[in-house]
C-alpha cells in the first residue's frame, strides 16, 4: 500500500483547534479554565501536538532504559517479629518475588545480632536472592551481620547480592545519625572499604524516596537526588581510579518515590535519565549506568478506607514500570498502620503479576516514547530540575544547601501548598476528605510510635561490627524533627476522626448533625450531599430528614435532640424558614446567600457551610464547639521510616 493513511485529509493547525476550543468556552479564559499548573510551576495544557515534541529526549531516554524490559519486583518485609518476617520472606520467594527488601531494626524486623540474622535467613539461599537491607544508619553493622552469616554457612561473601541502603548524608539530614553533617565523608570512606567484602552489593543508595515522602515536589525530588549523587561522586572520584569509579556508578542505585499523578510520574522517571547523563558526562563517565528503583509512595496513603490504597499503589506501580525502572517495590494497602498480613501481601503480589503477565507492561521498551504530552513533560521536568540542581551547586552543593536551610525551606513551602490544596478541597482524598464512611473505625489500629533514638557507629572493624547487639549503637538522644519528616496531608483529617472515636470510647457521645432538607428537590439534595462530605470528614454522626415547614422540623428536634441542624435548600427559601423556626439547637445554613446573611444571623443562624471555606479549619472549629478533646497521638504510619 503506497498511499499513506489519511493523506487525503487536510492537516488542522493548532490555531484552528484553539479557535474551536475558544468558541466552546464561550468567552471564558483558556488558561484559567483548561491549563493547570504543577507545584513546580510547569503548565499542563489540555492537549499536545507534534510541534511540542522536544528534539533532545529520545536518544538519551531510550538509550538508558533498563537492560531487561521486565522490571524486578522487590517485596518488602517489615514484620516486628523475626519468625513472622522469615515466614513472609519464604512465602514471597515461593510465590514469585524477584528480590526482598527488609526494613530492619528499630522500625522493622528486629535483627539485632548474629542469632537473629540466622533465624531470619533460615531456609533462604542468601547467595542467590538479592536482599536489600533497609538499615539506614545501621549500614555498617548490617554488613558485619550479613558477612558473618555467609561465613557461618561456608559461603563466599562475594556471591551475596543486594544492598545496605548506604546514604550517610541523608542519615544525618534526617537526624538519625549523631554528629555533624560534615562527618559524612569519614563514614563514606570507611564504609566503602567494608563494601569491598560484598562486591555485588550496591555502593550508595540515593534515597530520593525520602525526599518525596517528605512532601517535596517532583522536580525537587529529582534535583536533590542529583545533588546527593554528585556529592558522592565527587568524594568517590578522589579515592578511586577510573575503573573503580565506573564500578561505583554501576553499583549505585537511585530510589525514587512514585505517586498517583500518572503521566507526570512517568515523565519524572524518564527525566531522571537525562539528568543523570548530564552529571556523568561532567565526570567523564560513559558506558555505565546506576540502577533505578521505584517505591509506591506513602504520602497519599490513608488510614481510613484503606482499600483505596490498593488502587493508588496499582497506578503507581504501572507508572513506575512504564517509566522504565529496573525494579519496583509495591506497598501493601495496610502497610501504613501495621505490618501487612498474608491477605494484603497476596494482593500486592497479584498487582505485580497482573501488570507483567496480563497487562504486559514489561514487554515494550519505553511504551510512551513519542507521546507528545509525555515527551514534552519529560523535557520540562528535566529542565526545571536541572535549573534547581544548578542553583544548589552554585551554593556549594547539596550538603551546604541543606546546612543553610535552603533545601528544607523549599520542601516546607511545597508541604504548605499541598496542605492548602487539601484544606481548600482543590485536591480531594477519597474516603478521607470526600465520601467518608461514617461506620468505619480505626482507633484500634493506631499505636503511638516509640521515641526513636539516634545512632552512633564507632570506627571499628568488620569483625567487631558482627558481634553484639545493635542496641549498643543507640545513644540516649531522640531523633529531631526535620524537613524530611514523613508528610501526609490526610493525617490532620484522620486525627480529627480519631479524636471523635476516642471521645466515644471514653464515655462521650458522638455529635449528631441533622441535615434538614426542604424546598426545591434538586438543590436540597445537592446541598445535603455536599454537607455530608464536608462535615462527615470530621467523624460526626450525619442524619437526613425531609421536612415541609419549620414547625415540622421544630417538632422533630424536640423528639430527637441533635448537636446542630443544617438547613439544606435553595438560597431564596432560607430566610422565611429560619425566621419561622423556633429551637434552641444551633442552626447552620448550607450555602453562602450573601444578600441575606445579616438577616439570617438575626433570625438565629450561627454559621454557613459552603465551598469557599477551608475544610480542615472548619472541622477543627466544630470539634471545639462540640467539646471533642485533644488526642496526643503520632501519625499512625508508625512503621514508615523517614
Secondary structure, 3 states (H helix, E strand, C coil): CCCCCCCCCCCCCHHHHHHHHHHHHCCCCHHHHHCEECCCCCEECCCCCHHHCCCCCHHHHHHCCCCCCCCEEEEEECCCCHHHHHHHHHHHHHCCCCEEEEEECCCCECCCCHHHHHHHCCCCCCCCCCEEEECHHHHHHHHHHHHHHHHHCCCCHHHCCEECCCCHHHHHHCCCECCCHHHHHHHHHHHHHHHHHCCCECCCEEEHHHHHHCCCCHHHHHHHHHHHHHHHHHHHHHHCCHHHHHHHHHCCEEEEEECCCHHHHHHHHHHHHHHHHHHHHHCCCCCCCCEEEEEECCCCCCCCCCHHHHHHHHHHHHHHHHCCCCEEECCCCCCCCCCCCHHHHHHHHHHHHHHHHHCCCCCCCCCCCCCHHHHHHHHHHHHHHHHHHHHHHHCCCHHHHHHCCHHHHHHHHHHHHHHHHHHCCCCCCECCCECCCCCCCCHHHCCCCCCCEEECCCCCCHHHHCCCCHHHHEEEEECCCCCCCCCCCCHHHHHHHHHHHHHHHCCCCCCEEEEEECCCHHHHHHHHHHHHHHHHCCCCEEEEEECCCHHHHHHHHHHCCCCEEEEECCHHHHHHHHHHCCCCCEEEEECCCHHHHHHHHHCCEEEEECCCCCHHHHHHHHHHHHCCCCCCCCCCCCCCCC
